[in-house]
Amino acid sequence: MRTFYYLSSCDTCRRILSNLSLDASIALVDIKKTPLDEVALQELHQRSGNYEALINKRAQLFKQRDLKNKSLSEVDFKALLLEHYTFLKRPVLLYDDQLFVGNSASTLAAAKAFLDGQ
């Protein structure tokens, strides 16, 4: 599976999208228009090893609900990811068995190096 999950209204996601060499084999999925479903989330979970790695802890909803100060389980993280698109750390590039989550400089450099080597 080759998918790039992003938010089209996010300047950072748009900038990253323009900087990565994504070929036609990679499906672009705007998570606001097409939220994660159980199947897609399970695929991401298998690659990441846990749901917490996929959570955007800087999301407004995360802060509004004061979730930082609560003890959340994997079940809680999964429910949040299925509940609202904003809880997904973005962008997410799933390329076969490779997974790149988030917009940190190191993650983006690794994704770019991986794609340029393909």
N, C-alpha and C positions, 0 to 999 in steps of 0.2 A: 504494500500500500504506500502510495506517495501522495502526501497531502500537506498543504501549508495552511494552517489555521491562523487567521488574523482578524482584525477589526478594521473595516474600511474607513471608519471615521477617526481612527487613531493616527496622528501624524507620525509617530514613531514606527508603527507597523507599515505605513506607506513608504517611509524612508527606507526601512529595512527591505521591503519588497523590491524597491527599485535598485538596491545594492546587491541583491543576491541573483545569481544566474539560475533562475528556475526555468527548466525546460517544459515542454508541453506534456510530459508524462506526470507532472505534479499538479494535482487538482488544487485550485484556490478556493478556500471555504471561508466566507465571511461569517463569523460566529454569531453575529447579531441577526443576520438573515436566515442562517441555518445553524441553530444551536446544536451543541453536542447531544447525541443520543446515547443510549446505553451501549450500543455496539462500538461506536467510535471511541467512547470513553474507556471501554474495556481494552481496546487496542492500545491506547495511550498508556493505560495503567500497566499493561504487560511489559511495555518498553521502559517505563520510568521506574517501575518497582513499587511505587506507592502513589496514592492520590495527593498527598500533601505536596509533592514535588511539582504538581500541576497547578497549585493554588496561587492566585495573585493576592498576596497579603497586603498589597498597597491599594487594592480596589476600594472605592468609596463605600460600597456596601459592607465590605469587611470591616472597615473602620466604623461605619455608622452602627453596626450591630455589636461593636466592641468585641469582636471575635478573637482579637489578639490576646485578650486576657482570659480566655476560656480554654479549657482543656478539650480539644477536639480529637475525635477518633477518625480512623480511616473511613468509617461509615458516614460520619459527619462531613468529611471532605468530599466524598463521592456525592452526597446529597446536594451540597453547595454547587458543585460543578454541573450537576444536572438541572439545578434550579434556575441559574441565571448565568448568561454568557460572561459577565464581567468577572466572575470568579476564576476564569481560566487565565493563567499566566500566558502572556502572548508576546510575540508570535510563537507558534509551535510548528516545527518542520518535522514531519514523519516521512522518512525516506527508507523504504524497505525495513531493515532492522535498526536503522539509526534514528535517534530522537534528539532534537535540539529544542529546548524549552526556555523561553524568556528572551530578554533583550540585553543581557549583560554583554560587555565587550568580549569577554572570553568565549561565551556561547556563540555570538555572532561570528567571531573569527574562526571558530571551529566549524560552523555551518558553511561559511564561505569557502574555507579550505577543502572541506569535504565535497561540496558541489563543484568546485573548480577542478577537483581531481577525478570527477566522474566522466 
